[in-house]
């Protein structure tokens, strides 16, 4: 966060506004990246939970369970997370 603490000349206002706009735009980019990262982590956790569940239930290795989950997602035309959520239930 920043703010102007000294008097400005009218010729400096466009520069200050431009700087504030660039900082705001960068802040928005960072917030979008953080949201994307959080969504990716949620997806990964859901897939991992489903893989562990498949391993226990069907006696498969982690690789085999992941392959089974991936195959199901492809067959049903859904994302891995969607397949994981349906498979884990």
URSUL-V897237 format. One record per residue. N is the residue number from 1. RES is the residue in one small letter. PSI is psi as a letter, one per 20 degrees, with the letter a starting at -180 (999 if undefined). Layout:
n: (N	N)
res: (RES	RES)
psi: (PSI	PSI)
//
This chain:
n: (1	2	3	4	5	6	7	8	9	10	11	12	13	14	15	16	17	18	19	20	21	22	23	24	25	26	27	28	29	30	31	32	33	34	35	36	37	38	39	40	41	42	43	44	45	46	47	48	49	50	51	52	53	54	55	56	57	58	59	60	61	62	63	64	65	66	67	68	69	70	71	72	73	74	75	76	77	78	79	80	81	82	83	84	85	86	87	88	89)
res: (x	x	x	x	x	x	x	x	x	x	x	x	x	x	x	x	x	x	x	x	x	x	x	x	x	x	x	x	x	x	x	x	x	x	x	x	x	x	x	x	x	x	x	x	x	x	x	x	x	x	x	x	x	x	x	x	x	x	x	x	x	x	x	x	x	x	x	x	x	x	x	x	x	x	x	x	x	x	x	x	x	x	x	x	x	x	x	x	x)
psi: (q	r	r	p	i	q	q	q	q	h	i	i	g	h	g	g	g	g	g	g	g	g	g	g	g	h	g	g	g	g	g	g	g	g	g	g	g	g	g	g	g	g	g	g	g	g	g	g	g	g	g	h	g	g	g	g	h	i	k	q	r	g	g	h	g	g	h	g	g	g	g	g	g	g	h	i	k	r	r	g	g	g	g	g	h	h	h	i	999)
//
